[in-house]
């Protein structure tokens, strides 16, 4: 019962994020720790998990980037719009560019990284941000398109930055298995599978799903649920002397999300709809 994950995600984006990110480049940096905690609790409630899944995975499941990345993108947009006007704000930005101690200097640096990325896509890149000067772009190139961006370009940049963050965090998802279950993929192979743009373009949870269906789907995606014995054994530390978390349904194989979806014959009746909905996971064979 209640609103499903897709509806809660939509409400969070339209009602909460629009207010939270209002003039965020000016005030949010100083209050980031407070709102990161709020952000984590909100994502946990949207997913409907009883136990905390990895925070970076939680954002991927509902298609909401980390708060720091969202702030970075909004900041870049703000600076680029200010530069495109070529008025007193442009002069102020050029002054900040030469003042590393200024509190808004990170904003200018983030914008230069975006401009460097944009130039690389056109094979016009400098080697570093030190060689890329906003002043030169304003007064030497005199190109009105230098600070142009569209939503498609910004979305692509955000997804690439998000992919980088996830690849840095992937080691936290692939831990040593206490039950000697051989992982299906190495950390490097898992990193190659990361592509957040697909999650944004094709949400994992549909608005037509019920709250129960979306919660069950989320359980299978993050794996932190009591229905999986590998989670029960490793996290809740039941039966510590057991060498493998045996599936309670078939009593044959070590239990996991992958086992429940693609191996367990006794559990097939309950997950047949999930098997169809998550058939692409069988191709990836990712250990959750």
C-alpha positions as CSV (number, residue, x, y, z in Angstrom):
1,X,0.0,0.0,0.0
2,X,1.0,3.6,-0.4
3,X,2.9,5.5,-3.2
4,X,5.3,3.4,-5.2
5,X,9.0,4.1,-5.7
6,X,8.5,5.8,-9.1
7,X,5.9,8.2,-7.8
8,X,7.9,9.0,-4.7
9,X,10.9,9.7,-6.9
10,X,8.9,12.0,-9.2
11,X,7.5,13.9,-6.2
12,X,11.0,14.2,-4.7
13,X,12.4,15.6,-7.9
14,X,9.6,18.1,-8.5
15,X,8.7,19.2,-5.0
16,X,11.8,18.8,-2.9
17,X,14.7,19.2,-5.3
18,X,13.3,22.3,-7.0
19,X,13.3,24.1,-3.6
20,X,16.5,22.6,-2.3
21,X,18.5,23.6,-5.3
22,X,17.2,27.1,-5.6
23,X,20.2,29.5,-5.7
24,X,22.2,26.5,-4.3
25,X,25.6,27.7,-5.6
26,X,25.4,30.5,-3.1
27,X,24.4,28.8,0.1
28,X,24.5,25.0,-0.2
29,X,28.3,24.4,-0.1
30,X,28.4,25.6,3.5
31,X,25.5,23.4,4.6
32,X,26.4,20.3,2.6
33,X,26.8,17.9,5.6
34,X,23.4,18.7,6.9
35,X,21.6,18.1,3.6
36,X,23.7,15.1,2.7
37,X,22.2,13.4,5.7
38,X,18.7,14.5,4.7
39,X,19.4,13.3,1.1
40,X,20.4,9.8,2.3
41,X,17.3,9.4,4.5
42,X,15.0,10.5,1.7
43,X,16.5,8.0,-0.8
44,X,16.2,5.2,1.8
45,X,12.5,6.0,2.2
46,X,11.9,6.2,-1.5
47,X,13.5,2.8,-2.1
48,X,11.6,1.3,0.8
49,X,14.5,-0.7,2.1
50,X,14.5,-1.9,5.8
51,X,18.3,-1.9,5.8
52,X,20.7,0.7,4.4
53,X,21.9,-0.2,0.9
54,X,25.1,1.4,-0.3
55,X,24.4,5.1,-0.7
56,X,25.9,5.4,-4.2
57,X,23.8,2.3,-5.3
58,X,20.6,3.8,-3.8
59,X,20.9,6.9,-6.0
60,X,21.4,4.8,-9.2
61,X,18.3,2.6,-8.4
62,X,16.0,5.7,-8.4
63,X,18.0,7.8,-11.0
64,X,19.0,10.6,-8.6
65,X,22.6,11.7,-8.7
66,X,24.6,12.5,-5.6
67,X,23.9,15.9,-4.0
68,X,27.5,17.1,-4.7
69,X,27.1,16.3,-8.4
70,X,23.8,18.0,-8.6
71,X,25.2,21.1,-7.0
72,X,28.2,21.0,-9.4
73,X,25.9,20.9,-12.5
74,X,23.7,23.7,-11.3
75,X,26.8,25.8,-10.4
76,X,28.2,25.2,-13.9
77,X,25.0,26.3,-15.5
78,X,24.9,29.5,-13.4
79,X,28.5,30.5,-14.2
80,X,28.0,29.8,-17.9
81,X,24.8,31.9,-18.1
82,X,26.7,34.7,-16.3
83,X,29.6,34.5,-18.7
84,X,27.3,34.5,-21.8
85,X,25.9,37.9,-20.7
86,X,29.4,39.5,-20.9
87,X,28.5,42.1,-18.2
88,X,29.8,43.0,-14.8
89,X,29.3,39.4,-13.6
90,X,31.8,38.3,-16.3
91,X,34.4,40.7,-14.8
92,X,33.7,39.4,-11.3
93,X,34.2,35.8,-12.5
94,X,37.5,36.7,-14.1
95,X,38.7,38.2,-10.9
96,X,37.6,35.1,-8.9
97,X,39.5,32.9,-11.5
98,X,42.7,34.6,-10.4
99,X,41.9,34.3,-6.6
100,X,42.3,30.7,-5.4
101,X,41.4,31.7,-1.8
102,X,38.0,33.0,-2.8
103,X,35.0,30.9,-1.6
104,X,33.6,30.8,-5.1
105,X,36.9,29.7,-6.8
106,X,35.8,26.0,-6.8
107,X,32.8,27.0,-8.8
108,X,35.0,28.6,-11.5
109,X,37.3,25.6,-11.5
110,X,34.3,23.2,-12.0
111,X,33.1,25.4,-14.9
112,X,36.6,25.2,-16.5
113,X,36.6,21.4,-16.2
114,X,33.3,21.4,-18.0
115,X,34.6,23.7,-20.7
116,X,37.7,21.5,-21.0
117,X,35.4,18.4,-21.4
118,X,33.4,20.3,-24.1
119,X,36.6,21.2,-26.0
120,X,37.8,17.6,-25.8
121,X,34.6,16.5,-27.5
122,X,35.5,18.8,-30.4
123,X,39.1,17.8,-30.4
124,X,40.1,21.3,-29.3
125,X,41.3,20.6,-25.8
126,X,44.1,22.0,-23.8
127,X,46.1,19.7,-21.6
128,X,44.9,21.0,-18.3
129,X,42.6,23.6,-16.7
130,X,45.7,25.8,-16.1
131,X,46.0,26.3,-19.8
132,X,42.3,27.0,-20.2
133,X,41.5,30.7,-19.3
134,X,38.0,32.1,-19.1
135,X,39.6,35.5,-19.8
136,X,41.1,34.3,-23.1
137,X,37.8,32.7,-24.1
138,X,36.0,36.0,-23.5
139,X,38.5,38.4,-25.1
140,X,40.7,36.4,-27.5
141,X,38.4,33.8,-29.0
142,X,35.3,36.1,-28.9
143,X,33.2,33.1,-29.7
144,X,29.5,33.5,-28.6
145,X,29.2,29.7,-28.5
146,X,32.1,29.2,-26.1
147,X,29.8,29.2,-23.1
148,X,26.8,27.6,-24.8
149,X,25.3,24.4,-23.5
150,X,22.0,22.6,-23.9
151,X,20.2,20.1,-21.6
152,X,21.4,17.1,-23.7
153,X,25.1,18.2,-23.3
154,X,24.7,18.8,-19.6
155,X,23.0,15.5,-19.1
156,X,25.8,13.7,-20.9
157,X,28.4,15.5,-18.7
158,X,26.5,14.7,-15.5
159,X,26.3,11.0,-16.4
160,X,30.0,10.8,-17.2
161,X,30.9,12.4,-13.9
162,X,28.5,10.1,-12.1
163,X,30.0,7.1,-13.8
164,X,33.5,8.2,-12.5
165,X,32.2,8.5,-9.0
166,X,30.6,5.1,-9.1
167,X,33.7,3.5,-10.5
168,X,35.6,5.0,-7.5
169,X,33.1,3.5,-5.1
170,X,32.8,0.1,-6.8
171,X,35.4,-1.4,-4.3
172,X,32.8,-0.9,-1.6
173,X,30.4,-3.1,-3.4
174,X,32.7,-6.0,-4.0
175,X,33.9,-7.2,-0.7
176,X,35.7,-10.4,0.3
177,X,33.1,-13.0,0.5
178,X,33.2,-14.7,4.0
179,X,31.6,-17.9,2.5
180,X,34.2,-18.4,-0.3
181,X,31.6,-17.9,-3.0
182,X,33.5,-17.0,-6.1
183,X,32.4,-13.6,-7.6
184,X,31.2,-13.7,-11.2
185,X,33.0,-10.5,-12.1
186,X,36.1,-8.7,-11.0
187,X,36.0,-5.1,-9.8
188,X,37.4,-3.9,-13.2
189,X,34.7,-5.8,-15.1
190,X,32.0,-4.4,-12.9
191,X,33.3,-0.9,-13.6
192,X,33.0,-1.4,-17.3
193,X,29.3,-2.2,-16.9
194,X,28.5,1.2,-15.3
195,X,26.4,3.5,-17.5
196,X,24.1,5.7,-15.5
197,X,22.6,7.4,-18.6
198,X,20.7,4.1,-19.3
199,X,19.2,4.3,-15.8
200,X,18.0,7.8,-16.3
201,X,16.6,7.1,-19.8
202,X,15.0,3.8,-18.8
203,X,14.0,3.9,-15.1
204,X,14.2,0.5,-13.3
205,X,10.9,1.0,-11.5
206,X,7.8,1.8,-13.5
207,X,5.0,4.0,-12.3
208,X,2.5,1.2,-13.1
209,X,4.0,-1.0,-10.4
210,X,2.4,-1.2,-7.0
211,X,4.2,-0.3,-3.8
212,X,4.8,-4.0,-3.1
213,X,6.1,-4.7,-6.6
214,X,8.5,-1.8,-6.6
215,X,9.7,-2.6,-3.1
216,X,10.3,-6.3,-4.0
217,X,12.1,-5.2,-7.2
218,X,14.4,-2.9,-5.1
219,X,15.1,-5.7,-2.7
220,X,16.4,-7.9,-5.6
221,X,18.4,-5.0,-7.0
222,X,20.3,-4.0,-3.8
223,X,20.1,-7.4,-2.1
224,X,20.0,-6.1,1.5
225,X,16.9,-8.0,2.5
226,X,16.1,-10.8,4.9
227,X,14.8,-13.0,2.0
228,X,18.4,-13.6,1.0
229,X,20.5,-15.8,3.3
230,X,23.8,-14.4,2.2
231,X,22.6,-11.0,3.7
232,X,21.2,-12.7,6.8
233,X,24.5,-14.5,7.5
234,X,27.0,-11.8,6.6
235,X,25.2,-8.6,7.9
236,X,23.1,-9.9,10.8
237,X,25.7,-12.5,11.6
238,X,23.4,-15.4,12.3
239,X,25.0,-18.8,12.4
240,X,28.5,-17.5,12.3
241,X,30.0,-21.0,12.0
242,X,28.2,-21.8,8.8
243,X,30.5,-22.1,5.8
244,X,27.9,-21.0,3.2
245,X,24.5,-19.3,3.4
246,X,22.4,-22.2,1.9
247,X,19.1,-21.2,0.2
248,X,16.2,-22.1,2.5
249,X,13.9,-22.9,-0.5
250,X,15.9,-25.5,-2.4
251,X,18.6,-26.3,0.3
252,X,21.2,-26.9,-2.4
253,X,23.1,-23.8,-3.4
254,X,24.5,-20.7,-1.6
255,X,21.8,-18.1,-1.5
256,X,22.0,-14.7,-3.2
257,X,20.0,-12.4,-5.4
258,X,21.4,-14.1,-8.5
259,X,20.5,-17.5,-7.1
260,X,16.9,-16.5,-6.3
261,X,16.4,-15.0,-9.8
262,X,18.1,-17.4,-12.1
263,X,18.9,-20.7,-10.3
264,X,16.5,-21.6,-7.5
265,X,13.8,-23.9,-8.9
266,X,11.6,-23.9,-5.7
267,X,11.4,-20.1,-5.8
268,X,10.5,-19.7,-9.4
269,X,6.8,-19.2,-9.0
270,X,7.2,-16.1,-6.9
271,X,9.9,-14.4,-9.1
272,X,8.7,-15.3,-12.6
273,X,7.5,-11.7,-13.1
274,X,10.8,-10.4,-11.8
275,X,12.7,-12.7,-14.0
276,X,11.0,-11.2,-17.1
277,X,11.4,-7.7,-15.8
278,X,15.1,-8.1,-15.0
279,X,16.0,-10.5,-17.9
280,X,18.8,-8.1,-18.9
281,X,20.6,-8.9,-15.6
282,X,21.0,-12.5,-16.7
283,X,23.2,-11.3,-19.5
284,X,25.3,-9.2,-17.2
285,X,25.5,-11.9,-14.4
286,X,26.4,-9.3,-11.8
287,X,26.8,-10.3,-8.2
288,X,24.8,-7.9,-6.0
